[in-house]
């Protein structure tokens, strides 16, 4: 039967392997969502202007005896074209709304999935180090507090509800979603940076090899500033804001994957195959641990 520490390591590896399903990288193709409204407006205005110019030119070239009848036909044709363009604008507008709502759904859902998996990973790491240490250690206790903070601060948001609200309360809900996504990532990375610092110390104090984690790039963007700039630029800055949400989460997931791989590489030598046997209780001791996780006896 595996020891508690061995079970914790297996759980950590399992959670790391889940990231392919939770930390989804979204393609830059999604940038079509904020750009498409501008493209749609430019195309519609161009076509309407072309119809008006065409109608005026036709009226000017109509012979005098046919002027009234032909002019009426030209105007009716232009009006019919404008009505068709109006219908196209309505359909195109709804398509843009649904496309952006879908993008927001994926943004929010991957945020939820990533945060939930991280909380489970933090809990498992805290449990592993608590099981490994022979006595209470401040850095390990601090990891437990940070895990509780994560669960309290990073609660799940119903992605489907927010996406539906965006369809009916645009652009207010869109700006609110973007604000929360930007703020949540900034707070998440600040909490994670503190967790990394304590994790390094906890590994060292519980007898593991002290890890040297890669430097984490913090996406410390100000959501309030982005909100103000989006309003005063009539939505033009929104294009860049949308890009930062797409890019920053993708980059964060890449950095997180590197961080988790370093943890797994540190813990994998701690499996029963490469571990040692405690002379006091006969249980397995992680290769880098100074104390037996079962009875607390210092290893030789």
Residue pairs with C-beta under 8 A, 6 or more apart in sequence:
2 10
2 272
3 131
3 283
3 284
3 293
3 294
4 127
4 131
4 293
4 294
5 128
5 131
5 132
5 270
5 284
5 286
5 289
5 293
6 270
6 271
6 272
6 284
8 124
8 125
8 127
8 128
8 131
9 128
9 267
9 268
9 270
9 271
11 124
12 121
12 124
12 125
12 128
12 263
12 264
12 267
13 264
13 267
13 268
15 117
15 120
15 121
15 124
16 121
16 260
16 261
16 263
16 264
18 117
19 117
19 253
19 256
19 257
19 260
21 113
22 110
22 113
22 114
22 116
22 117
23 110
23 113
23 114
23 117
23 253
23 256
23 257
24 106
24 110
24 113
24 253
25 250
25 253
25 254
26 103
26 106
26 107
26 110
26 246
26 249
26 250
28 246
30 103
30 106
30 246
31 239
31 242
31 243
31 246
32 99
33 96
33 99
33 100
33 103
33 242
34 100
34 238
34 239
34 242
34 243
35 239
36 95
36 96
36 99
37 93
37 96
38 239
40 89
40 92
40 93
40 96
44 85
44 88
44 89
44 92
47 81
47 85
48 82
48 85
51 78
51 81
51 82
51 85
52 78
54 78
55 74
55 75
55 77
55 78
58 70
58 74
59 70
59 71
59 74
59 75
62 70
62 71
62 74
97 166
97 167
97 170
98 167
100 166
100 174
101 163
101 164
101 166
101 167
102 163
103 242
104 159
104 162
104 163
104 166
104 174
104 177
105 159
105 160
105 162
105 163
106 159
107 177
107 181
107 245
107 246
107 249
108 157
108 159
108 162
108 163
108 177
108 181
109 159
110 249
111 157
111 181
111 184
111 185
111 249
112 156
112 157
112 159
114 249
114 253
114 256
115 150
115 154
115 156
115 184
115 188
116 156
118 150
118 154
118 188
118 192
118 256
119 147
119 150
119 151
119 154
121 260
122 143
122 146
122 147
122 150
122 195
123 147
125 143
125 199
125 263
126 140
126 143
126 144
126 147
128 267
129 137
129 140
129 143
129 202
129 203
129 206
130 140
130 144
131 293
132 206
132 207
132 208
132 286
132 289
132 291
132 293
133 140
133 205
133 206
133 291
134 291
134 292
134 296
134 297
134 298
135 296
137 202
137 205
137 206
139 198
139 201
139 202
139 205
140 202
140 205
140 206
142 198
142 202
143 195
143 198
143 199
143 202
146 191
146 194
146 195
146 198
149 191
150 191
150 195
153 187
153 191
154 184
154 187
154 188
154 191
157 180
162 173
162 177
165 173
166 173
166 174
166 177
171 235
171 238
175 227
175 230
175 238
178 223
178 226
178 227
178 238
178 241
178 242
178 245
179 223
179 224
179 226
179 227
180 223
181 245
181 249
182 221
182 223
182 226
182 241
182 244
182 245
182 248
183 223
185 219
185 248
185 249
185 252
186 218
186 219
186 220
186 221
186 223
188 252
189 216
189 218
189 219
189 220
189 252
190 218
192 216
192 256
193 216
193 218
196 213
196 216
196 259
199 211
200 210
200 211
200 212
200 213
203 209
203 210
203 211
203 266
204 210
206 289
206 290
206 291
207 286
207 288
207 289
207 290
207 291
208 266
208 267
208 270
208 286
208 288
208 289
209 266
209 288
211 262
211 263
211 266
213 259
213 262
214 255
214 258
214 259
214 262
216 255
216 259
217 251
217 255
219 244
219 248
219 251
219 252
221 244
221 248
226 237
226 241
226 244
229 237
229 241
230 237
230 238
230 241
266 288
267 286
269 286
269 287
269 288
270 286
270 287
270 288
270 289
272 284
274 287
275 284
275 285
275 286
275 287
276 284
276 285
276 287
276 299
277 283
277 284
277 285
278 284
278 285
278 292
278 294
278 295
278 297
278 299
279 297
279 300
280 292
280 295
280 297
281 292
281 294
281 295
281 297
283 292
283 293
283 294
283 295
284 294
285 291
285 292
285 293
285 299
286 293
289 299
290 298
290 299
291 297
291 298
291 299
292 298
292 299
